[in-house]
Amino acid sequence: EGRPGPCIITAAIVGAETTREQNPHLPITADEIGEEAQRCAEAGASVIHLHVRDERGRASQDAERFRAAIRAIRSRTDVIIQASTGGAVGMSVDERCGALLLDGPDRPEMATLNVGTINFGDDVFMNPAKDTQEIARRIHAAGCVPEVEVYDAGHLDIAAELVRQGLVAAPLHVQFVLGVRGALAASARNLEFLVGGLGLIAKGSSWGVAGVGRHQMPLAEQAILRGGNVRVGLEDNIWLEKGVLAAGSAPLVAKAAGMIRARGRRVATVEESRRILGVRPRAA
């Protein structure tokens, strides 16, 4: 196997659920999102996982809000932009795919693909097969690289089926999102099981872990040790450590970068991340 390669840090800086009341450092406007993305890039992130909000801070998937946020990020830093097509619970497929309507220099390089329905706290995050297949088609048509979001063990089987149907191409990039209340718990054992399963369905695939809440850093460490990649940020966790609110996502990125180096790995550059994820370099 040799030494694990560089570790990609994805920063999930906004999300659909986190509020300013929970953490006053949550970026809402396009400029705030651009500034936070730049801080995260300087701390070591090479992918920004992007949601947008309306003027009242509520979850939005509006194409023009994505356009404004993406322009604000790209005017400051050359990170890979990964748009959410998950949106918020209850949104239609058309609503969720707002970012995929963008073209040319405003298009995101990656988009998330949610493959299975789960209980999500007190809500249900609906992803029936026909919706997942339709979103996969739209991601492909937009020329974006999909990141398959796996919240539960059966989602790997759905991903394998999507590969068989030709709707996504192997090798995959998969994000294991663990610790959502109602889906698979955040544990080293569960991660080991999922990583083994991914190896069976799509050899040579890359993967990362997003641990929710207090599981963010412990699971990041597990990913670092197993040769995977990490996702941190205010979308999934608002605390830098117990009782200490994170002053934005950048301090969480810096903490993850320190862990990566302490475990003998390098933090992936944007160029390395593009290569690993199969994202084409952006035209100047």
C-alpha positions, -999 to 999 in steps of 0.1 A, spaced: 0 0 0 28 24 8 23 57 25 -12 73 22 -13 103 -2 -21 139 6 -53 145 26 -80 167 11 -98 191 35 -133 201 26 -148 230 44 -186 230 48 -190 266 57 -227 273 56 -251 243 56 -289 245 56 -295 240 93 -269 260 114 -282 294 125 -265 327 136 -281 322 170 -261 289 174 -229 305 161 -227 342 152 -197 335 129 -219 317 103 -215 335 69 -248 344 52 -241 370 25 -221 363 -6 -192 385 6 -192 368 40 -191 334 22 -163 346 0 -142 358 29 -148 327 49 -138 305 19 -106 325 16 -98 320 53 -105 283 50 -83 280 19 -54 298 37 -59 273 66 -56 243 42 -90 236 27 -90 229 -11 -128 222 -14 -156 244 -3 -189 226 2 -214 253 -5 -250 260 6 -265 295 2 -291 314 23 -317 341 16 -316 376 31 -332 363 63 -307 335 67 -330 307 56 -318 278 34 -321 286 -3 -310 268 -34 -316 298 -57 -293 298 -87 -286 336 -85 -276 333 -49 -252 305 -58 -239 327 -86 -232 356 -63 -215 333 -37 -194 315 -63 -182 348 -78 -173 361 -43 -153 329 -36 -135 329 -70 -126 365 -68 -106 356 -37 -93 320 -40 -90 291 -64 -106 264 -43 -128 237 -58 -164 246 -53 -188 218 -45 -225 229 -46 -251 211 -25 -280 195 -43 -294 183 -10 -306 217 -1 -330 216 29 -355 189 39 -387 193 19 -373 209 -12 -383 196 -47 -357 182 -72 -359 214 -93 -353 236 -62 -324 214 -50 -306 216 -84 -305 254 -85 -267 255 -87 -266 232 -117 -283 259 -138 -252 280 -137 -228 278 -167 -195 290 -178 -172 305 -152 -200 304 -125 -205 267 -127 -194 247 -96 -168 220 -103 -185 194 -81 -220 187 -68 -233 164 -40 -255 134 -48 -277 122 -20 -286 86 -27 -310 74 0 -338 85 23 -330 88 60 -346 100 92 -329 134 98 -334 145 134 -372 149 137 -376 152 99 -373 128 69 -347 136 42 -364 122 11 -343 107 -17 -365 83 -36 -347 64 -64 -363 83 -92 -352 116 -77 -316 104 -71 -314 92 -107 -327 125 -120 -302 145 -99 -274 122 -111 -284 129 -147 -284 167 -141 -250 166 -124 -236 148 -154 -253 171 -179 -239 202 -160 -204 187 -163 -199 186 -125 -181 158 -107 -205 141 -83 -197 134 -46 -219 106 -34 -232 113 1 -235 81 23 -254 85 56 -262 48 60 -249 14 51 -275 7 24 -265 38 6 -234 21 -7 -256 -5 -24 -276 23 -40 -243 39 -53 -233 5 -67 -266 4 -86 -261 39 -99 -227 28 -113 -244 -2 -130 -270 20 -145 -243 43 -159 -256 73 -140 -223 78 -121 -189 66 -132 -164 47 -111 -140 54 -95 -164 74 -71 -157 101 -46 -178 93 -15 -185 114 16 -194 93 46 -217 115 67 -219 99 101 -237 109 133 -269 123 118 -296 115 144 -317 88 126 -289 75 104 -256 56 109 -238 65 141 -203 81 141 -179 53 151 -146 39 140 -162 5 135 -189 19 112 -163 38 92 -142 7 87 -172 -12 75 -181 15 50 -146 19 36 -144 -19 31 -177 -18 13 -166 10 -10 -135 -9 -20 -158 -38 -31 -181 -17 -53 -156 7 -70 -119 1 -68 -97 31 -67 -124 54 -53 -116 83 -29 -135 89 2 -138 114 31 -157 116 64 -180 143 78 -186 136 115 -216 155 129 -212 176 161 -187 164 186 -178 135 163 -162 159 137 -126 158 149 -125 121 162 -138 109 128 -114 132 110 -86 116 128 -99 81 119 -100 92 82 -65 106 83 -52 73 98 -70 52 72 -58 72 42 -91 91 36 -100 127 35 -118 150 59 -147 175 60 -150 200 88 -170 233 92 -199 250 108 -224 230 87 -217 199 107 -203 213 140 -202 247 156 -176 239 184 -138 242 182 -136 222 214 -160 215 243 -176 247 253 -157 269 228 -176 281 197 -155 280 165 -149 315 152 -160 304 117 -150 272 98 -113 283 93 -102 274 128 -117 239 123 -98 236 90 -66 247 108 -72 221 135 -77 194 110 -46 205 90 -26 202 123 -39 167 128 -30 156 93 6 168 97 9 153 131 -1 119 117 26 121 90 5 131 60 4 162 39 -25 186 34 -35 183 -3 -31 214 -24 -59 225 -47 -40 211 -77 -35 177 -60 -72 177 -50 -83 184 -86 -62 154 -97 -75 130 -70 -112 141 -75 -110 141 -113 -119 178 -114 -105 196 -145 -84 227 -139 -105 259 -144 -99 279 -175 -82 312 -165 
